[in-house]
């Protein structure tokens, strides 16, 4: 799973410059999930963010690797700050 985490981190840093990916292996299944924070998501609907992330995953990983990717939540820095304050 470490290889997939490394690949996703590289893909996200290239596709979403300045982003911060927090990825980890699930305790229960052989999948990698987590979150992606990027200022470029500002004013972008959640569904469109997911489409961007899904496209990056499809274009960067093999089909076998893609099946090992769990949901990746998307946030802006402001959203993360708001969550942490709350």
N, CA, C and O atoms as a Maestro MAE file, in Angstrom:
{
 s_m_m2io_version
 :::
 2.0.0
}

f_m_ct {
 s_m_title
 :::
 protein
 m_atom[344] {
  # First column is atom index #
  i_m_mmod_type
  r_m_x_coord
  r_m_y_coord
  r_m_z_coord
  i_m_residue_number
  s_m_chain_name
  s_m_pdb_residue_name
  s_m_pdb_atom_name
  i_m_atomic_number
  :::
  1 25 0.806 -1.194 0.000 1 A "UNK " " N  " 7
  2 3 0.000 0.000 0.000 1 A "UNK " " CA " 6
  3 2 0.857 1.269 0.000 1 A "UNK " " C  " 6
  4 15 0.438 2.316 -0.494 1 A "UNK " " O  " 8
  5 25 2.052 1.155 0.559 2 A "UNK " " N  " 7
  6 3 2.933 2.330 0.595 2 A "UNK " " CA " 6
  7 2 3.230 2.842 -0.808 2 A "UNK " " C  " 6
  8 15 3.331 4.050 -1.024 2 A "UNK " " O  " 8
  9 25 3.370 1.928 -1.760 3 A "UNK " " N  " 7
  10 3 3.651 2.334 -3.139 3 A "UNK " " CA " 6
  11 2 2.493 3.157 -3.710 3 A "UNK " " C  " 6
  12 15 2.717 4.158 -4.391 3 A "UNK " " O  " 8
  13 25 1.277 2.741 -3.436 4 A "UNK " " N  " 7
  14 3 0.104 3.479 -3.924 4 A "UNK " " CA " 6
  15 2 0.024 4.842 -3.238 4 A "UNK " " C  " 6
  16 15 -0.298 5.837 -3.887 4 A "UNK " " O  " 8
  17 25 0.311 4.900 -1.945 5 A "UNK " " N  " 7
  18 3 0.314 6.182 -1.240 5 A "UNK " " CA " 6
  19 2 1.344 7.113 -1.861 5 A "UNK " " C  " 6
  20 15 1.066 8.293 -2.075 5 A "UNK " " O  " 8
  21 25 2.518 6.597 -2.150 6 A "UNK " " N  " 7
  22 3 3.566 7.417 -2.764 6 A "UNK " " CA " 6
  23 2 3.150 7.900 -4.152 6 A "UNK " " C  " 6
  24 15 3.368 9.061 -4.499 6 A "UNK " " O  " 8
  25 25 2.552 7.012 -4.942 7 A "UNK " " N  " 7
  26 3 2.106 7.393 -6.286 7 A "UNK " " CA " 6
  27 2 1.012 8.451 -6.216 7 A "UNK " " C  " 6
  28 15 1.057 9.439 -6.950 7 A "UNK " " O  " 8
  29 25 0.031 8.252 -5.340 8 A "UNK " " N  " 7
  30 3 -1.053 9.225 -5.217 8 A "UNK " " CA " 6
  31 2 -0.531 10.578 -4.752 8 A "UNK " " C  " 6
  32 15 -0.962 11.618 -5.249 8 A "UNK " " O  " 8
  33 25 0.391 10.563 -3.804 9 A "UNK " " N  " 7
  34 3 0.968 11.818 -3.321 9 A "UNK " " CA " 6
  35 2 1.646 12.561 -4.462 9 A "UNK " " C  " 6
  36 15 1.494 13.776 -4.591 9 A "UNK " " O  " 8
  37 25 2.393 11.840 -5.288 10 A "UNK " " N  " 7
  38 3 3.062 12.458 -6.439 10 A "UNK " " CA " 6
  39 2 2.043 12.966 -7.461 10 A "UNK " " C  " 6
  40 15 2.168 14.082 -7.963 10 A "UNK " " O  " 8
  41 25 1.054 12.159 -7.762 11 A "UNK " " N  " 7
  42 3 0.007 12.548 -8.722 11 A "UNK " " CA " 6
  43 2 -0.698 13.821 -8.250 11 A "UNK " " C  " 6
  44 15 -0.884 14.762 -9.023 11 A "UNK " " O  " 8
  45 25 -1.088 13.839 -6.973 12 A "UNK " " N  " 7
  46 3 -1.811 14.996 -6.448 12 A "UNK " " CA " 6
  47 2 -0.936 16.246 -6.422 12 A "UNK " " C  " 6
  48 15 -1.417 17.342 -6.710 12 A "UNK " " O  " 8
  49 25 0.340 16.095 -6.082 13 A "UNK " " N  " 7
  50 3 1.204 17.283 -6.046 13 A "UNK " " CA " 6
  51 2 1.418 17.848 -7.446 13 A "UNK " " C  " 6
  52 15 1.582 19.057 -7.606 13 A "UNK " " O  " 8
  53 25 1.418 16.987 -8.460 14 A "UNK " " N  " 7
  54 3 1.562 17.455 -9.837 14 A "UNK " " CA " 6
  55 2 0.260 18.059 -10.353 14 A "UNK " " C  " 6
  56 15 0.267 19.113 -10.988 14 A "UNK " " O  " 8
  57 25 -0.846 17.394 -10.080 15 A "UNK " " N  " 7
  58 3 -2.148 17.808 -10.604 15 A "UNK " " CA " 6
  59 2 -2.754 18.982 -9.843 15 A "UNK " " C  " 6
  60 15 -3.467 19.808 -10.413 15 A "UNK " " O  " 8
  61 25 -2.459 19.042 -8.546 16 A "UNK " " N  " 7
  62 3 -3.013 20.069 -7.673 16 A "UNK " " CA " 6
  63 2 -1.851 20.764 -6.949 16 A "UNK " " C  " 6
  64 15 -1.625 20.502 -5.767 16 A "UNK " " O  " 8
  65 25 -1.119 21.638 -7.633 17 A "UNK " " N  " 7
  66 3 0.091 22.259 -7.059 17 A "UNK " " CA " 6
  67 2 -0.184 22.964 -5.729 17 A "UNK " " C  " 6
  68 15 -1.125 23.747 -5.604 17 A "UNK " " O  " 8
  69 25 0.657 22.667 -4.747 18 A "UNK " " N  " 7
  70 3 0.502 23.265 -3.428 18 A "UNK " " CA " 6
  71 2 -0.481 22.536 -2.535 18 A "UNK " " C  " 6
  72 15 -0.738 22.975 -1.414 18 A "UNK " " O  " 8
  73 25 -1.036 21.430 -3.010 19 A "UNK " " N  " 7
  74 3 -2.005 20.682 -2.213 19 A "UNK " " CA " 6
  75 2 -1.308 19.908 -1.096 19 A "UNK " " C  " 6
  76 15 -0.097 19.687 -1.122 19 A "UNK " " O  " 8
  77 25 -2.112 19.508 -0.119 20 A "UNK " " N  " 7
  78 3 -1.629 18.676 0.981 20 A "UNK " " CA " 6
  79 2 -2.499 17.426 1.012 20 A "UNK " " C  " 6
  80 15 -3.703 17.501 1.257 20 A "UNK " " O  " 8
  81 25 -1.878 16.279 0.761 21 A "UNK " " N  " 7
  82 3 -2.598 15.008 0.784 21 A "UNK " " CA " 6
  83 2 -2.292 14.288 2.087 21 A "UNK " " C  " 6
  84 15 -1.132 14.154 2.475 21 A "UNK " " O  " 8
  85 25 -3.323 13.833 2.749 22 A "UNK " " N  " 7
  86 3 -3.179 13.015 3.946 22 A "UNK " " CA " 6
  87 2 -3.819 11.672 3.626 22 A "UNK " " C  " 6
  88 15 -5.041 11.522 3.649 22 A "UNK " " O  " 8
  89 25 -2.962 10.701 3.328 23 A "UNK " " N  " 7
  90 3 -3.423 9.397 2.880 23 A "UNK " " CA " 6
  91 2 -2.947 8.316 3.842 23 A "UNK " " C  " 6
  92 15 -1.864 8.404 4.422 23 A "UNK " " O  " 8
  93 25 -3.788 7.291 3.996 24 A "UNK " " N  " 7
  94 3 -3.394 6.177 4.861 24 A "UNK " " CA " 6
  95 2 -4.107 4.912 4.438 24 A "UNK " " C  " 6
  96 15 -5.149 4.948 3.784 24 A "UNK " " O  " 8
  97 25 -3.524 3.795 4.827 25 A "UNK " " N  " 7
  98 3 -4.104 2.487 4.561 25 A "UNK " " CA " 6
  99 2 -5.208 2.234 5.572 25 A "UNK " " C  " 6
  100 15 -5.056 2.514 6.761 25 A "UNK " " O  " 8
  101 25 -6.303 1.711 5.094 26 A "UNK " " N  " 7
  102 3 -7.414 1.353 5.971 26 A "UNK " " CA " 6
  103 2 -7.001 0.215 6.895 26 A "UNK " " C  " 6
  104 15 -6.224 -0.659 6.512 26 A "UNK " " O  " 8
  105 25 -7.526 0.235 8.113 27 A "UNK " " N  " 7
  106 3 -7.261 -0.841 9.060 27 A "UNK " " CA " 6
  107 2 -7.980 -2.131 8.666 27 A "UNK " " C  " 6
  108 15 -7.525 -3.227 8.992 27 A "UNK " " O  " 8
  109 25 -9.093 -1.996 7.969 28 A "UNK " " N  " 7
  110 3 -9.982 -3.132 7.767 28 A "UNK " " CA " 6
  111 2 -9.898 -3.776 6.386 28 A "UNK " " C  " 6
  112 15 -10.161 -4.970 6.242 28 A "UNK " " O  " 8
  113 25 -9.541 -3.012 5.392 29 A "UNK " " N  " 7
  114 3 -9.458 -3.548 4.025 29 A "UNK " " CA " 6
  115 2 -8.174 -3.042 3.371 29 A "UNK " " C  " 6
  116 15 -7.558 -2.088 3.846 29 A "UNK " " O  " 8
  117 25 -7.786 -3.680 2.298 30 A "UNK " " N  " 7
  118 3 -6.567 -3.294 1.573 30 A "UNK " " CA " 6
  119 2 -6.861 -2.130 0.634 30 A "UNK " " C  " 6
  120 15 -6.843 -2.276 -0.588 30 A "UNK " " O  " 8
  121 25 -7.134 -0.966 1.236 31 A "UNK " " N  " 7
  122 3 -7.427 0.224 0.451 31 A "UNK " " CA " 6
  123 2 -6.759 1.432 1.086 31 A "UNK " " C  " 6
  124 15 -6.459 1.450 2.280 31 A "UNK " " O  " 8
  125 25 -6.534 2.441 0.249 32 A "UNK " " N  " 7
  126 3 -5.931 3.700 0.690 32 A "UNK " " CA " 6
  127 2 -6.964 4.802 0.525 32 A "UNK " " C  " 6
  128 15 -7.599 4.910 -0.524 32 A "UNK " " O  " 8
  129 25 -7.132 5.609 1.540 33 A "UNK " " N  " 7
  130 3 -8.059 6.729 1.478 33 A "UNK " " CA " 6
  131 2 -7.498 7.899 2.255 33 A "UNK " " C  " 6
  132 15 -6.375 7.847 2.755 33 A "UNK " " O  " 8
  133 25 -8.285 8.950 2.353 34 A "UNK " " N  " 7
  134 3 -7.827 10.103 3.123 34 A "UNK " " CA " 6
  135 2 -8.442 11.389 2.646 34 A "UNK " " C  " 6
  136 15 -9.619 11.449 2.291 34 A "UNK " " O  " 8
  137 25 -7.610 12.435 2.644 35 A "UNK " " N  " 7
  138 3 -8.115 13.751 2.265 35 A "UNK " " CA " 6
  139 2 -7.089 14.495 1.424 35 A "UNK " " C  " 6
  140 15 -5.894 14.197 1.437 35 A "UNK " " O  " 8
  141 25 -7.607 15.474 0.693 36 A "UNK " " N  " 7
  142 3 -6.776 16.331 -0.136 36 A "UNK " " CA " 6
  143 2 -7.225 17.768 0.099 36 A "UNK " " C  " 6
  144 15 -8.377 18.122 -0.156 36 A "UNK " " O  " 8
  145 25 -6.306 18.583 0.584 37 A "UNK " " N  " 7
  146 3 -6.597 19.995 0.827 37 A "UNK " " CA " 6
  147 2 -5.881 20.814 -0.239 37 A "UNK " " C  " 6
  148 15 -4.684 20.646 -0.470 37 A "UNK " " O  " 8
  149 25 -6.638 21.711 -0.890 38 A "UNK " " N  " 7
  150 3 -6.065 22.511 -1.968 38 A "UNK " " CA " 6
  151 2 -6.843 23.812 -2.107 38 A "UNK " " C  " 6
  152 15 -8.073 23.806 -2.156 38 A "UNK " " O  " 8
  153 25 -6.136 24.904 -2.168 39 A "UNK " " N  " 7
  154 3 -6.795 26.203 -2.307 39 A "UNK " " CA " 6
  155 2 -7.528 26.323 -3.641 39 A "UNK " " C  " 6
  156 15 -8.463 27.115 -3.758 39 A "UNK " " O  " 8
  157 25 -7.125 25.562 -4.634 40 A "UNK " " N  " 7
  158 3 -7.782 25.582 -5.937 40 A "UNK " " CA " 6
  159 2 -9.198 25.028 -5.922 40 A "UNK " " C  " 6
  160 15 -9.934 25.182 -6.898 40 A "UNK " " O  " 8
  161 25 -9.586 24.388 -4.833 41 A "UNK " " N  " 7
  162 3 -10.958 23.891 -4.708 41 A "UNK " " CA " 6
  163 2 -11.928 24.998 -4.286 41 A "UNK " " C  " 6
  164 15 -13.140 24.783 -4.251 41 A "UNK " " O  " 8
  165 25 -11.403 26.169 -3.969 42 A "UNK " " N  " 7
  166 3 -12.259 27.283 -3.564 42 A "UNK " " CA " 6
  167 2 -13.275 27.587 -4.660 42 A "UNK " " C  " 6
  168 15 -12.914 27.729 -5.828 42 A "UNK " " O  " 8
  169 25 -14.526 27.686 -4.285 43 A "UNK " " N  " 7
  170 3 -15.633 27.996 -5.206 43 A "UNK " " CA " 6
  171 2 -15.905 26.866 -6.207 43 A "UNK " " C  " 6
  172 15 -16.542 27.104 -7.234 43 A "UNK " " O  " 8
  173 25 -15.440 25.649 -5.932 44 A "UNK " " N  " 7
  174 3 -15.691 24.486 -6.791 44 A "UNK " " CA " 6
  175 2 -16.631 23.555 -6.027 44 A "UNK " " C  " 6
  176 15 -16.369 23.205 -4.877 44 A "UNK " " O  " 8
  177 25 -17.721 23.160 -6.673 45 A "UNK " " N  " 7
  178 3 -18.681 22.260 -6.040 45 A "UNK " " CA " 6
  179 2 -18.011 20.925 -5.709 45 A "UNK " " C  " 6
  180 15 -17.097 20.480 -6.403 45 A "UNK " " O  " 8
  181 25 -18.487 20.302 -4.634 46 A "UNK " " N  " 7
  182 3 -17.900 19.043 -4.169 46 A "UNK " " CA " 6
  183 2 -17.894 17.976 -5.276 46 A "UNK " " C  " 6
  184 15 -16.910 17.252 -5.422 46 A "UNK " " O  " 8
  185 25 -18.962 17.874 -6.043 47 A "UNK " " N  " 7
  186 3 -19.015 16.864 -7.105 47 A "UNK " " CA " 6
  187 2 -17.928 17.109 -8.152 47 A "UNK " " C  " 6
  188 15 -17.346 16.160 -8.677 47 A "UNK " " O  " 8
  189 25 -17.656 18.371 -8.455 48 A "UNK " " N  " 7
  190 3 -16.609 18.686 -9.429 48 A "UNK " " CA " 6
  191 2 -15.224 18.427 -8.863 48 A "UNK " " C  " 6
  192 15 -14.314 18.048 -9.600 48 A "UNK " " O  " 8
  193 25 -15.057 18.627 -7.572 49 A "UNK " " N  " 7
  194 3 -13.794 18.287 -6.925 49 A "UNK " " CA " 6
  195 2 -13.550 16.786 -7.032 49 A "UNK " " C  " 6
  196 15 -12.449 16.343 -7.360 49 A "UNK " " O  " 8
  197 25 -14.595 16.015 -6.750 50 A "UNK " " N  " 7
  198 3 -14.460 14.556 -6.820 50 A "UNK " " CA " 6
  199 2 -14.162 14.093 -8.242 50 A "UNK " " C  " 6
  200 15 -13.403 13.145 -8.446 50 A "UNK " " O  " 8
  201 25 -14.756 14.755 -9.209 51 A "UNK " " N  " 7
  202 3 -14.462 14.404 -10.603 51 A "UNK " " CA " 6
  203 2 -12.996 14.676 -10.930 51 A "UNK " " C  " 6
  204 15 -12.357 13.885 -11.623 51 A "UNK " " O  " 8
  205 25 -12.466 15.781 -10.437 52 A "UNK " " N  " 7
  206 3 -11.054 16.104 -10.681 52 A "UNK " " CA " 6
  207 2 -10.138 15.066 -10.034 52 A "UNK " " C  " 6
  208 15 -9.170 14.615 -10.646 52 A "UNK " " O  " 8
  209 25 -10.450 14.694 -8.800 53 A "UNK " " N  " 7
  210 3 -9.640 13.697 -8.099 53 A "UNK " " CA " 6
  211 2 -9.762 12.340 -8.800 53 A "UNK " " C  " 6
  212 15 -8.758 11.657 -9.002 53 A "UNK " " O  " 8
  213 25 -10.969 11.954 -9.167 54 A "UNK " " N  " 7
  214 3 -11.179 10.671 -9.849 54 A "UNK " " CA " 6
  215 2 -10.423 10.617 -11.169 54 A "UNK " " C  " 6
  216 15 -9.825 9.594 -11.505 54 A "UNK " " O  " 8
  217 25 -10.448 11.705 -11.911 55 A "UNK " " N  " 7
  218 3 -9.725 11.753 -13.176 55 A "UNK " " CA " 6
  219 2 -8.221 11.586 -12.950 55 A "UNK " " C  " 6
  220 15 -7.555 10.857 -13.686 55 A "UNK " " O  " 8
  221 25 -7.698 12.255 -11.945 56 A "UNK " " N  " 7
  222 3 -6.273 12.147 -11.626 56 A "UNK " " CA " 6
  223 2 -5.907 10.709 -11.249 56 A "UNK " " C  " 6
  224 15 -4.860 10.203 -11.656 56 A "UNK " " O  " 8
  225 25 -6.765 10.059 -10.476 57 A "UNK " " N  " 7
  226 3 -6.522 8.673 -10.071 57 A "UNK " " CA " 6
  227 2 -6.571 7.754 -11.291 57 A "UNK " " C  " 6
  228 15 -5.698 6.903 -11.463 57 A "UNK " " O  " 8
  229 25 -7.583 7.923 -12.131 58 A "UNK " " N  " 7
  230 3 -7.706 7.085 -13.337 58 A "UNK " " CA " 6
  231 2 -6.506 7.245 -14.258 58 A "UNK " " C  " 6
  232 15 -6.002 6.266 -14.808 58 A "UNK " " O  " 8
  233 25 -6.056 8.471 -14.421 59 A "UNK " " N  " 7
  234 3 -4.961 8.730 -15.357 59 A "UNK " " CA " 6
  235 2 -3.597 8.379 -14.780 59 A "UNK " " C  " 6
  236 15 -2.639 8.199 -15.532 59 A "UNK " " O  " 8
  237 25 -3.491 8.278 -13.451 60 A "UNK " " N  " 7
  238 3 -2.189 8.058 -12.837 60 A "UNK " " CA " 6
  239 2 -1.918 6.661 -12.318 60 A "UNK " " C  " 6
  240 15 -0.765 6.294 -12.092 60 A "UNK " " O  " 8
  241 25 -2.979 5.871 -12.125 61 A "UNK " " N  " 7
  242 3 -2.808 4.534 -11.570 61 A "UNK " " CA " 6
  243 2 -3.310 3.476 -12.539 61 A "UNK " " C  " 6
  244 15 -4.153 3.748 -13.393 61 A "UNK " " O  " 8
  245 25 -2.784 2.275 -12.397 62 A "UNK " " N  " 7
  246 3 -3.274 1.151 -13.190 62 A "UNK " " CA " 6
  247 2 -4.672 0.778 -12.686 62 A "UNK " " C  " 6
  248 15 -5.048 1.151 -11.575 62 A "UNK " " O  " 8
  249 25 -5.443 0.043 -13.497 63 A "UNK " " N  " 7
  250 3 -6.764 -0.392 -13.029 63 A "UNK " " CA " 6
  251 2 -6.701 -1.179 -11.718 63 A "UNK " " C  " 6
  252 15 -7.571 -1.018 -10.862 63 A "UNK " " O  " 8
  253 25 -5.691 -2.020 -11.553 64 A "UNK " " N  " 7
  254 3 -5.546 -2.793 -10.317 64 A "UNK " " CA " 6
  255 2 -5.312 -1.862 -9.126 64 A "UNK " " C  " 6
  256 15 -5.887 -2.063 -8.055 64 A "UNK " " O  " 8
  257 25 -4.473 -0.851 -9.313 65 A "UNK " " N  " 7
  258 3 -4.198 0.100 -8.245 65 A "UNK " " CA " 6
  259 2 -5.432 0.942 -7.930 65 A "UNK " " C  " 6
  260 15 -5.695 1.254 -6.769 65 A "UNK " " O  " 8
  261 25 -6.184 1.307 -8.962 66 A "UNK " " N  " 7
  262 3 -7.384 2.118 -8.769 66 A "UNK " " CA " 6
  263 2 -8.380 1.430 -7.845 66 A "UNK " " C  " 6
  264 15 -9.060 2.095 -7.062 66 A "UNK " " O  " 8
  265 25 -8.473 0.104 -7.927 67 A "UNK " " N  " 7
  266 3 -9.405 -0.646 -7.082 67 A "UNK " " CA " 6
  267 2 -9.002 -0.615 -5.612 67 A "UNK " " C  " 6
  268 15 -9.790 -0.989 -4.743 67 A "UNK " " O  " 8
  269 25 -7.797 -0.177 -5.334 68 A "UNK " " N  " 7
  270 3 -7.318 -0.112 -3.954 68 A "UNK " " CA " 6
  271 2 -7.439 1.292 -3.368 68 A "UNK " " C  " 6
  272 15 -6.922 1.560 -2.284 68 A "UNK " " O  " 8
  273 25 -8.123 2.190 -4.086 69 A "UNK " " N  " 7
  274 3 -8.294 3.562 -3.614 69 A "UNK " " CA " 6
  275 2 -9.708 3.736 -3.057 69 A "UNK " " C  " 6
  276 15 -10.702 3.540 -3.756 69 A "UNK " " O  " 8
  277 25 -9.765 4.108 -1.786 70 A "UNK " " N  " 7
  278 3 -11.031 4.402 -1.113 70 A "UNK " " CA " 6
  279 2 -11.348 5.886 -1.345 70 A "UNK " " C  " 6
  280 15 -10.546 6.591 -1.958 70 A "UNK " " O  " 8
  281 25 -12.477 6.362 -0.878 71 A "UNK " " N  " 7
  282 3 -12.801 7.780 -1.066 71 A "UNK " " CA " 6
  283 2 -11.720 8.712 -0.509 71 A "UNK " " C  " 6
  284 15 -11.102 8.456 0.524 71 A "UNK " " O  " 8
  285 25 -11.532 9.790 -1.240 72 A "UNK " " N  " 7
  286 3 -10.601 10.834 -0.830 72 A "UNK " " CA " 6
  287 2 -11.423 12.116 -0.709 72 A "UNK " " C  " 6
  288 15 -11.931 12.642 -1.699 72 A "UNK " " O  " 8
  289 25 -11.540 12.601 0.514 73 A "UNK " " N  " 7
  290 3 -12.316 13.809 0.777 73 A "UNK " " CA " 6
  291 2 -11.530 15.029 0.327 73 A "UNK " " C  " 6
  292 15 -10.302 15.049 0.410 73 A "UNK " " O  " 8
  293 25 -12.238 16.044 -0.150 74 A "UNK " " N  " 7
  294 3 -11.577 17.253 -0.644 74 A "UNK " " CA " 6
  295 2 -12.008 18.463 0.166 74 A "UNK " " C  " 6
  296 15 -13.183 18.635 0.490 74 A "UNK " " O  " 8
  297 25 -11.020 19.302 0.487 75 A "UNK " " N  " 7
  298 3 -11.255 20.492 1.294 75 A "UNK " " CA " 6
  299 2 -10.413 21.652 0.791 75 A "UNK " " C  " 6
  300 15 -9.391 21.459 0.133 75 A "UNK " " O  " 8
  301 25 -10.856 22.853 1.109 76 A "UNK " " N  " 7
  302 3 -10.008 24.039 0.939 76 A "UNK " " CA " 6
  303 2 -9.338 24.295 2.291 76 A "UNK " " C  " 6
  304 15 -9.802 23.783 3.310 76 A "UNK " " O  " 8
  305 25 -8.261 25.076 2.318 77 A "UNK " " N  " 7
  306 3 -7.648 25.420 3.611 77 A "UNK " " CA " 6
  307 2 -8.642 26.111 4.556 77 A "UNK " " C  " 6
  308 15 -8.608 25.889 5.766 77 A "UNK " " O  " 8
  309 25 -9.519 26.941 4.001 78 A "UNK " " N  " 7
  310 3 -10.503 27.628 4.827 78 A "UNK " " CA " 6
  311 2 -11.488 26.645 5.455 78 A "UNK " " C  " 6
  312 15 -11.874 26.804 6.612 78 A "UNK " " O  " 8
  313 25 -11.889 25.638 4.699 79 A "UNK " " N  " 7
  314 3 -12.806 24.631 5.237 79 A "UNK " " CA " 6
  315 2 -12.147 23.846 6.364 79 A "UNK " " C  " 6
  316 15 -12.782 23.554 7.377 79 A "UNK " " O  " 8
  317 25 -10.889 23.509 6.189 80 A "UNK " " N  " 7
  318 3 -10.163 22.784 7.230 80 A "UNK " " CA " 6
  319 2 -10.046 23.643 8.487 80 A "UNK " " C  " 6
  320 15 -10.246 23.151 9.598 80 A "UNK " " O  " 8
  321 25 -9.725 24.914 8.316 81 A "UNK " " N  " 7
  322 3 -9.627 25.826 9.463 81 A "UNK " " CA " 6
  323 2 -10.954 25.919 10.188 81 A "UNK " " C  " 6
  324 15 -10.985 25.928 11.418 81 A "UNK " " O  " 8
  325 25 -12.039 25.988 9.456 82 A "UNK " " N  " 7
  326 3 -13.374 26.085 10.048 82 A "UNK " " CA " 6
  327 2 -13.714 24.812 10.833 82 A "UNK " " C  " 6
  328 15 -14.292 24.882 11.918 82 A "UNK " " O  " 8
  329 25 -13.358 23.673 10.290 83 A "UNK " " N  " 7
  330 3 -13.613 22.389 10.959 83 A "UNK " " CA " 6
  331 2 -12.824 22.334 12.270 83 A "UNK " " C  " 6
  332 15 -13.350 21.908 13.299 83 A "UNK " " O  " 8
  333 25 -11.585 22.757 12.228 84 A "UNK " " N  " 7
  334 3 -10.718 22.716 13.414 84 A "UNK " " CA " 6
  335 2 -11.187 23.685 14.487 84 A "UNK " " C  " 6
  336 15 -11.005 23.424 15.676 84 A "UNK " " O  " 8
  337 25 -11.787 24.797 14.086 85 A "UNK " " N  " 7
  338 3 -12.299 25.769 15.062 85 A "UNK " " CA " 6
  339 2 -13.550 25.254 15.751 85 A "UNK " " C  " 6
  340 15 -13.775 25.493 16.938 85 A "UNK " " O  " 8
  341 25 -14.371 24.530 14.963 86 A "UNK " " N  " 7
  342 3 -15.673 24.098 15.439 86 A "UNK " " CA " 6
  343 2 -15.606 23.107 16.510 86 A "UNK " " C  " 6
  344 15 -16.641 22.658 17.003 86 A "UNK " " O  " 8
  :::
 }
 m_bond[343] {
  # First column is bond index #
  i_m_from
  i_m_to
  i_m_order
  :::
  1 1 2 1
  2 2 3 1
  3 3 4 2
  4 3 5 1
  5 5 6 1
  6 6 7 1
  7 7 8 2
  8 7 9 1
  9 9 10 1
  10 10 11 1
  11 11 12 2
  12 11 13 1
  13 13 14 1
  14 14 15 1
  15 15 16 2
  16 15 17 1
  17 17 18 1
  18 18 19 1
  19 19 20 2
  20 19 21 1
  21 21 22 1
  22 22 23 1
  23 23 24 2
  24 23 25 1
  25 25 26 1
  26 26 27 1
  27 27 28 2
  28 27 29 1
  29 29 30 1
  30 30 31 1
  31 31 32 2
  32 31 33 1
  33 33 34 1
  34 34 35 1
  35 35 36 2
  36 35 37 1
  37 37 38 1
  38 38 39 1
  39 39 40 2
  40 39 41 1
  41 41 42 1
  42 42 43 1
  43 43 44 2
  44 43 45 1
  45 45 46 1
  46 46 47 1
  47 47 48 2
  48 47 49 1
  49 49 50 1
  50 50 51 1
  51 51 52 2
  52 51 53 1
  53 53 54 1
  54 54 55 1
  55 55 56 2
  56 55 57 1
  57 57 58 1
  58 58 59 1
  59 59 60 2
  60 59 61 1
  61 61 62 1
  62 62 63 1
  63 63 64 2
  64 63 65 1
  65 65 66 1
  66 66 67 1
  67 67 68 2
  68 67 69 1
  69 69 70 1
  70 70 71 1
  71 71 72 2
  72 71 73 1
  73 73 74 1
  74 74 75 1
  75 75 76 2
  76 75 77 1
  77 77 78 1
  78 78 79 1
  79 79 80 2
  80 79 81 1
  81 81 82 1
  82 82 83 1
  83 83 84 2
  84 83 85 1
  85 85 86 1
  86 86 87 1
  87 87 88 2
  88 87 89 1
  89 89 90 1
  90 90 91 1
  91 91 92 2
  92 91 93 1
  93 93 94 1
  94 94 95 1
  95 95 96 2
  96 95 97 1
  97 97 98 1
  98 98 99 1
  99 99 100 2
  100 99 101 1
  101 101 102 1
  102 102 103 1
  103 103 104 2
  104 103 105 1
  105 105 106 1
  106 106 107 1
  107 107 108 2
  108 107 109 1
  109 109 110 1
  110 110 111 1
  111 111 112 2
  112 111 113 1
  113 113 114 1
  114 114 115 1
  115 115 116 2
  116 115 117 1
  117 117 118 1
  118 118 119 1
  119 119 120 2
  120 119 121 1
  121 121 122 1
  122 122 123 1
  123 123 124 2
  124 123 125 1
  125 125 126 1
  126 126 127 1
  127 127 128 2
  128 127 129 1
  129 129 130 1
  130 130 131 1
  131 131 132 2
  132 131 133 1
  133 133 134 1
  134 134 135 1
  135 135 136 2
  136 135 137 1
  137 137 138 1
  138 138 139 1
  139 139 140 2
  140 139 141 1
  141 141 142 1
  142 142 143 1
  143 143 144 2
  144 143 145 1
  145 145 146 1
  146 146 147 1
  147 147 148 2
  148 147 149 1
  149 149 150 1
  150 150 151 1
  151 151 152 2
  152 151 153 1
  153 153 154 1
  154 154 155 1
  155 155 156 2
  156 155 157 1
  157 157 158 1
  158 158 159 1
  159 159 160 2
  160 159 161 1
  161 161 162 1
  162 162 163 1
  163 163 164 2
  164 163 165 1
  165 165 166 1
  166 166 167 1
  167 167 168 2
  168 167 169 1
  169 169 170 1
  170 170 171 1
  171 171 172 2
  172 171 173 1
  173 173 174 1
  174 174 175 1
  175 175 176 2
  176 175 177 1
  177 177 178 1
  178 178 179 1
  179 179 180 2
  180 179 181 1
  181 181 182 1
  182 182 183 1
  183 183 184 2
  184 183 185 1
  185 185 186 1
  186 186 187 1
  187 187 188 2
  188 187 189 1
  189 189 190 1
  190 190 191 1
  191 191 192 2
  192 191 193 1
  193 193 194 1
  194 194 195 1
  195 195 196 2
  196 195 197 1
  197 197 198 1
  198 198 199 1
  199 199 200 2
  200 199 201 1
  201 201 202 1
  202 202 203 1
  203 203 204 2
  204 203 205 1
  205 205 206 1
  206 206 207 1
  207 207 208 2
  208 207 209 1
  209 209 210 1
  210 210 211 1
  211 211 212 2
  212 211 213 1
  213 213 214 1
  214 214 215 1
  215 215 216 2
  216 215 217 1
  217 217 218 1
  218 218 219 1
  219 219 220 2
  220 219 221 1
  221 221 222 1
  222 222 223 1
  223 223 224 2
  224 223 225 1
  225 225 226 1
  226 226 227 1
  227 227 228 2
  228 227 229 1
  229 229 230 1
  230 230 231 1
  231 231 232 2
  232 231 233 1
  233 233 234 1
  234 234 235 1
  235 235 236 2
  236 235 237 1
  237 237 238 1
  238 238 239 1
  239 239 240 2
  240 239 241 1
  241 241 242 1
  242 242 243 1
  243 243 244 2
  244 243 245 1
  245 245 246 1
  246 246 247 1
  247 247 248 2
  248 247 249 1
  249 249 250 1
  250 250 251 1
  251 251 252 2
  252 251 253 1
  253 253 254 1
  254 254 255 1
  255 255 256 2
  256 255 257 1
  257 257 258 1
  258 258 259 1
  259 259 260 2
  260 259 261 1
  261 261 262 1
  262 262 263 1
  263 263 264 2
  264 263 265 1
  265 265 266 1
  266 266 267 1
  267 267 268 2
  268 267 269 1
  269 269 270 1
  270 270 271 1
  271 271 272 2
  272 271 273 1
  273 273 274 1
  274 274 275 1
  275 275 276 2
  276 275 277 1
  277 277 278 1
  278 278 279 1
  279 279 280 2
  280 279 281 1
  281 281 282 1
  282 282 283 1
  283 283 284 2
  284 283 285 1
  285 285 286 1
  286 286 287 1
  287 287 288 2
  288 287 289 1
  289 289 290 1
  290 290 291 1
  291 291 292 2
  292 291 293 1
  293 293 294 1
  294 294 295 1
  295 295 296 2
  296 295 297 1
  297 297 298 1
  298 298 299 1
  299 299 300 2
  300 299 301 1
  301 301 302 1
  302 302 303 1
  303 303 304 2
  304 303 305 1
  305 305 306 1
  306 306 307 1
  307 307 308 2
  308 307 309 1
  309 309 310 1
  310 310 311 1
  311 311 312 2
  312 311 313 1
  313 313 314 1
  314 314 315 1
  315 315 316 2
  316 315 317 1
  317 317 318 1
  318 318 319 1
  319 319 320 2
  320 319 321 1
  321 321 322 1
  322 322 323 1
  323 323 324 2
  324 323 325 1
  325 325 326 1
  326 326 327 1
  327 327 328 2
  328 327 329 1
  329 329 330 1
  330 330 331 1
  331 331 332 2
  332 331 333 1
  333 333 334 1
  334 334 335 1
  335 335 336 2
  336 335 337 1
  337 337 338 1
  338 338 339 1
  339 339 340 2
  340 339 341 1
  341 341 342 1
  342 342 343 1
  343 343 344 2
  :::
 }
}
